[in-house]
């Protein structure tokens, strides 16, 4: 090999400029991921609240399936309250 064909490479040239990081390090510094994660948690919380609103009604309706009539005094106030809660939860 002649001197013209020889390329001088410094030791620093083999460092491509990257290092390794754990998944936690990357995710904790990623602002987009953090804000999305918070939004997902908020949505999960709203869904749990929706479930708490609807499940008692549905469970009560199937409690005694043989009965044809439902006695529901003062339902207007109760339903209005739940409608307001649902609107508050689902408004975006």
C-alpha positions as CSV (number, residue, x, y, z in Angstrom):
1,X,0.0,0.0,0.0
2,X,1.4,3.3,-1.0
3,X,1.3,6.4,1.1
4,X,-1.2,8.0,-1.3
5,X,-3.7,5.2,-0.8
6,X,-3.5,5.4,3.0
7,X,-6.2,7.4,4.7
8,X,-5.4,8.7,8.2
9,X,-8.3,8.2,10.5
10,X,-8.4,9.8,13.9
11,X,-9.7,7.8,16.8
12,X,-12.6,10.3,17.2
13,X,-13.8,9.6,13.7
14,X,-15.2,6.2,14.7
15,X,-17.7,7.7,17.1
16,X,-20.9,8.3,15.2
17,X,-22.2,10.8,17.8
18,X,-24.8,8.6,19.5
19,X,-25.2,7.0,22.8
20,X,-27.7,4.5,24.3
21,X,-30.6,5.4,26.5
22,X,-33.3,3.4,28.3
23,X,-36.9,3.6,27.2
24,X,-37.8,5.4,30.4
25,X,-35.2,8.1,29.7
26,X,-36.5,8.7,26.3
27,X,-40.2,8.7,27.3
28,X,-39.7,11.0,30.3
29,X,-38.0,13.7,28.2
30,X,-40.5,13.4,25.3
31,X,-43.0,16.2,25.9
32,X,-45.4,14.9,23.3
33,X,-45.5,11.5,24.8
34,X,-45.9,13.0,28.3
35,X,-48.9,15.2,27.4
36,X,-50.5,12.3,25.5
37,X,-50.0,10.0,28.4
38,X,-51.7,12.6,30.7
39,X,-54.6,12.9,28.2
40,X,-55.1,9.2,28.0
41,X,-55.2,9.0,31.8
42,X,-57.8,11.8,31.9
43,X,-59.9,10.0,29.3
44,X,-59.7,6.7,31.2
45,X,-60.9,8.5,34.3
46,X,-63.9,10.0,32.4
47,X,-64.7,6.6,31.0
48,X,-64.7,5.1,34.5
49,X,-67.1,7.8,35.6
50,X,-69.4,7.1,32.7
51,X,-69.4,3.5,33.6
52,X,-70.4,4.4,37.2
53,X,-73.3,6.4,35.9
54,X,-74.7,3.8,33.5
55,X,-74.0,0.5,35.2
56,X,-76.3,0.9,38.2
57,X,-79.2,1.8,35.8
58,X,-78.6,-1.2,33.5
59,X,-78.0,-3.6,36.4
60,X,-81.3,-2.4,38.1
61,X,-83.2,-2.8,34.8
62,X,-82.2,-6.5,34.6
63,X,-82.7,-7.2,38.3
64,X,-86.3,-8.4,37.9
65,X,-86.8,-9.1,34.1
66,X,-90.2,-10.7,34.7
67,X,-91.8,-7.5,35.9
68,X,-93.3,-5.5,33.1
69,X,-93.7,-2.2,34.8
70,X,-91.0,0.0,36.4
71,X,-91.9,2.3,39.3
72,X,-89.7,5.3,39.2
73,X,-91.0,8.2,41.3
74,X,-89.1,11.6,41.0
75,X,-87.3,10.4,37.9
76,X,-87.2,13.8,36.3
77,X,-84.8,15.2,39.0
78,X,-82.7,12.1,39.0
79,X,-82.4,11.9,35.2
80,X,-81.8,15.6,34.8
81,X,-78.9,15.3,37.3
82,X,-77.4,12.4,35.3
83,X,-77.9,14.2,32.0
84,X,-75.9,17.2,33.3
85,X,-73.1,14.9,34.6
86,X,-73.0,13.2,31.1
87,X,-72.9,16.5,29.3
88,X,-70.1,17.7,31.5
89,X,-68.1,14.5,31.1
90,X,-68.5,14.3,27.3
91,X,-68.0,18.0,26.4
92,X,-64.7,18.5,24.6
